[in-house]
Amino acid sequence: MPAYLIANIEVTDPEGFAAYGKLVAPLVASTGGKYLVRGGALTKVEGDLPLKRLVILEYPSMAALRAFYDGAAYAPIKAMREKASKSDISLVEGYVPL
């Protein structure tokens, strides 16, 4: 079953965040993930959800997603993101129709 990382990111240091982006993208790809959304134009149509920069990653399973997110390779890159932004992140199991 697929799994998704959903992140709402407020960039506080654009240069630092750009450096993070250059390192994280190859790691996502090499760990089996792919970007479905990566900070594109955002149009609010209902509600007051305070979205800033939306990112959605897809992994083939929650185990693969956790291996990326909790992995030693991501730890120093994650620290770069934490220094350059404020983030709300959730890991979500996907849906597979019967």
Contacts in CASP RR format, 6 or more apart in sequence:
PFRMAT RR
TARGET T0000
AUTHOR 0000-0000-0000
METHOD contacts of the structure
MODEL  1
MPAYLIANIEVTDPEGFAAYGKLVAPLVASTGGKYLVRGGALTKVEGDLP
LKRLVILEYPSMAALRAFYDGAAYAPIKAMREKASKSDISLVEGYVPL
1 61 0 8 1.000
1 62 0 8 1.000
1 93 0 8 1.000
1 94 0 8 1.000
1 95 0 8 1.000
1 96 0 8 1.000
2 58 0 8 1.000
2 59 0 8 1.000
2 60 0 8 1.000
2 61 0 8 1.000
2 94 0 8 1.000
2 96 0 8 1.000
3 58 0 8 1.000
3 59 0 8 1.000
3 60 0 8 1.000
3 61 0 8 1.000
3 62 0 8 1.000
3 64 0 8 1.000
3 65 0 8 1.000
3 91 0 8 1.000
3 92 0 8 1.000
3 93 0 8 1.000
3 94 0 8 1.000
4 36 0 8 1.000
4 56 0 8 1.000
4 57 0 8 1.000
4 58 0 8 1.000
4 59 0 8 1.000
4 65 0 8 1.000
4 91 0 8 1.000
4 92 0 8 1.000
4 94 0 8 1.000
5 55 0 8 1.000
5 56 0 8 1.000
5 57 0 8 1.000
5 59 0 8 1.000
5 65 0 8 1.000
5 69 0 8 1.000
5 89 0 8 1.000
5 90 0 8 1.000
5 91 0 8 1.000
5 92 0 8 1.000
6 54 0 8 1.000
6 55 0 8 1.000
6 56 0 8 1.000
6 89 0 8 1.000
6 90 0 8 1.000
6 91 0 8 1.000
6 92 0 8 1.000
7 54 0 8 1.000
7 55 0 8 1.000
7 56 0 8 1.000
7 87 0 8 1.000
7 88 0 8 1.000
7 89 0 8 1.000
7 90 0 8 1.000
8 50 0 8 1.000
8 51 0 8 1.000
8 52 0 8 1.000
8 53 0 8 1.000
8 54 0 8 1.000
8 87 0 8 1.000
8 88 0 8 1.000
8 89 0 8 1.000
9 17 0 8 1.000
9 52 0 8 1.000
9 53 0 8 1.000
9 54 0 8 1.000
9 55 0 8 1.000
9 81 0 8 1.000
9 85 0 8 1.000
9 86 0 8 1.000
9 87 0 8 1.000
9 88 0 8 1.000
10 52 0 8 1.000
10 53 0 8 1.000
10 85 0 8 1.000
10 86 0 8 1.000
10 87 0 8 1.000
11 17 0 8 1.000
11 52 0 8 1.000
11 53 0 8 1.000
11 84 0 8 1.000
11 85 0 8 1.000
12 84 0 8 1.000
12 85 0 8 1.000
12 86 0 8 1.000
13 83 0 8 1.000
13 84 0 8 1.000
13 85 0 8 1.000
14 84 0 8 1.000
15 84 0 8 1.000
16 80 0 8 1.000
16 83 0 8 1.000
16 84 0 8 1.000
17 81 0 8 1.000
17 84 0 8 1.000
17 85 0 8 1.000
19 80 0 8 1.000
19 84 0 8 1.000
20 77 0 8 1.000
20 80 0 8 1.000
20 81 0 8 1.000
20 84 0 8 1.000
20 85 0 8 1.000
23 77 0 8 1.000
23 80 0 8 1.000
24 74 0 8 1.000
24 77 0 8 1.000
24 81 0 8 1.000
25 35 0 8 1.000
27 68 0 8 1.000
27 73 0 8 1.000
27 74 0 8 1.000
27 77 0 8 1.000
28 34 0 8 1.000
28 35 0 8 1.000
28 57 0 8 1.000
28 68 0 8 1.000
31 59 0 8 1.000
31 64 0 8 1.000
31 67 0 8 1.000
31 68 0 8 1.000
31 73 0 8 1.000
32 59 0 8 1.000
32 60 0 8 1.000
32 64 0 8 1.000
32 68 0 8 1.000
33 57 0 8 1.000
33 58 0 8 1.000
33 59 0 8 1.000
33 60 0 8 1.000
33 64 0 8 1.000
33 65 0 8 1.000
33 68 0 8 1.000
34 57 0 8 1.000
34 58 0 8 1.000
35 55 0 8 1.000
35 56 0 8 1.000
35 57 0 8 1.000
35 58 0 8 1.000
36 56 0 8 1.000
36 57 0 8 1.000
36 58 0 8 1.000
37 54 0 8 1.000
37 55 0 8 1.000
37 56 0 8 1.000
38 55 0 8 1.000
39 53 0 8 1.000
39 54 0 8 1.000
39 55 0 8 1.000
40 53 0 8 1.000
40 54 0 8 1.000
42 51 0 8 1.000
42 53 0 8 1.000
42 54 0 8 1.000
44 51 0 8 1.000
57 65 0 8 1.000
59 65 0 8 1.000
59 68 0 8 1.000
62 91 0 8 1.000
62 93 0 8 1.000
65 91 0 8 1.000
66 91 0 8 1.000
68 74 0 8 1.000
69 78 0 8 1.000
69 91 0 8 1.000
81 87 0 8 1.000
END
